[in-house]
Amino acid sequence: MKERGSVLDFQHAAWDTIPVERVADGIERQLIWGERLMVCRVRFGPHVATALHTHPHEQMTLVQKGRVRFTVNGQTVEASAGDVVCFPSQLEHAAVMLDEEVILLDIFTPVREDFLPRGDAPR
């Protein structure tokens, strides 16, 4: 139930109906977004690492499955299923998945336009 341009853009979907994008070897991502907020469900294979990076978006990560070691401003912290991690805008961070599949829910504000399918704009 989504009408573009309406005052309230209501969305309802099950994760298994949202397209899966293969981002890189061992990384799959699903996206749902509104006007100012984006949720990404990301599956990582064991031992996959993300590059050290920053972005202007505020990010909250909910660990749904597995264990991940984050590097944040040169320090490491391990998070596991049930943990929540908050990355303020411009905070340098990276991650290494440990010995099993990891599923993260990454929540961004504003919307990560660089993640959007070509031709889509924030709704």
C-alpha positions as CSV (number, residue, x, y, z in Angstrom):
1,M,0.0,0.0,0.0
2,K,2.3,2.7,-1.2
3,E,1.1,5.8,-3.1
4,R,3.9,8.1,-4.1
5,G,3.3,11.6,-3.0
6,S,0.8,10.7,-0.3
7,V,1.1,12.2,3.1
8,L,1.6,8.7,4.6
9,D,3.6,6.2,2.6
10,F,2.7,2.9,4.4
11,Q,4.8,-0.2,3.6
12,H,4.3,-3.8,4.7
13,A,6.5,-6.6,3.5
14,A,8.0,-9.9,4.6
15,W,11.8,-10.1,4.2
16,D,11.4,-13.2,1.9
17,T,9.5,-11.0,-0.6
18,I,12.2,-8.3,-0.7
19,P,14.8,-8.7,-3.5
20,V,18.2,-9.9,-2.5
21,E,21.3,-8.1,-3.9
22,R,24.6,-9.9,-4.0
23,V,27.0,-7.1,-3.0
24,A,30.2,-9.1,-3.0
25,D,31.4,-12.6,-2.3
26,G,29.7,-13.7,0.9
27,I,27.6,-10.6,1.2
28,E,23.9,-10.3,0.4
29,R,21.7,-7.3,1.1
30,Q,18.0,-6.5,1.2
31,L,16.6,-3.0,1.5
32,I,13.5,-1.2,2.6
33,W,13.4,2.6,2.9
34,G,11.1,5.5,3.5
35,E,11.7,9.2,3.1
36,R,14.4,9.6,5.8
37,L,15.2,6.1,7.0
38,M,16.6,2.9,5.5
39,V,16.8,-0.6,6.9
40,C,19.2,-3.1,5.4
41,R,19.2,-6.8,6.2
42,V,22.7,-8.1,5.4
43,R,23.8,-11.7,5.4
44,F,27.6,-12.3,5.6
45,G,29.4,-15.6,5.2
46,P,31.9,-16.7,7.9
47,H,35.2,-14.6,8.0
48,V,34.0,-12.0,5.6
49,A,35.5,-8.5,6.3
50,T,34.3,-5.1,5.5
51,A,36.7,-2.3,4.7
52,L,37.4,0.5,7.2
53,H,35.1,3.4,6.2
54,T,33.1,6.4,7.2
55,H,29.8,7.9,6.0
56,P,27.7,10.9,6.8
57,H,24.8,8.6,7.9
58,E,23.9,7.8,11.4
59,Q,23.8,4.0,11.7
60,M,22.4,1.5,14.2
61,T,23.2,-2.2,13.7
62,L,21.2,-5.0,15.3
63,V,22.9,-8.3,15.3
64,Q,20.3,-11.0,14.5
65,K,22.6,-14.0,14.1
66,G,26.2,-14.8,14.6
67,R,29.2,-12.9,16.0
68,V,31.0,-10.0,14.5
69,R,34.1,-8.1,15.6
70,F,33.9,-4.3,14.9
71,T,36.8,-2.0,14.7
72,V,35.8,1.5,15.8
73,N,38.3,4.3,15.8
74,G,41.1,1.8,16.2
75,Q,39.5,-0.2,19.0
76,T,37.8,-3.6,18.7
77,V,34.5,-4.7,20.2
78,E,32.7,-8.1,19.7
79,A,29.0,-8.2,19.2
80,S,26.7,-11.2,19.0
81,A,23.0,-12.0,18.4
82,G,20.8,-9.6,20.4
83,D,23.4,-6.8,20.6
84,V,22.8,-3.3,19.2
85,V,25.7,-1.0,18.1
86,C,25.3,2.7,17.3
87,F,27.7,4.4,14.9
88,P,27.4,8.2,14.8
89,S,27.9,10.1,11.6
90,Q,31.5,10.1,10.3
91,L,32.7,7.4,12.8
92,E,35.4,5.3,11.2
93,H,34.5,1.6,11.4
94,A,34.9,-1.9,9.9
95,A,33.8,-5.4,10.7
96,V,35.0,-9.0,10.5
97,M,32.5,-11.8,10.7
98,L,33.6,-14.6,13.0
99,D,33.2,-18.4,12.6
100,E,29.6,-18.5,11.4
101,E,27.0,-16.8,9.1
102,V,26.1,-13.3,10.4
103,I,22.8,-11.5,9.8
104,L,22.8,-7.8,10.6
105,L,19.9,-5.2,10.4
106,D,21.5,-1.9,9.6
107,I,19.4,1.2,10.1
108,F,20.5,4.4,8.4
109,T,19.3,8.0,8.5
110,P,19.2,9.7,6.2
111,V,18.6,7.1,3.4
112,R,21.8,5.7,1.9
113,E,21.2,6.8,-1.7
114,D,24.4,5.0,-2.7
115,F,22.6,1.7,-1.8
116,L,19.4,2.4,-3.8
117,P,18.7,0.6,-7.1
118,R,19.5,2.8,-10.0
119,G,16.8,5.3,-10.8
120,D,15.2,5.2,-7.3
121,A,15.2,8.2,-5.0
122,P,14.2,8.4,-1.4
123,R,10.5,8.1,-1.1
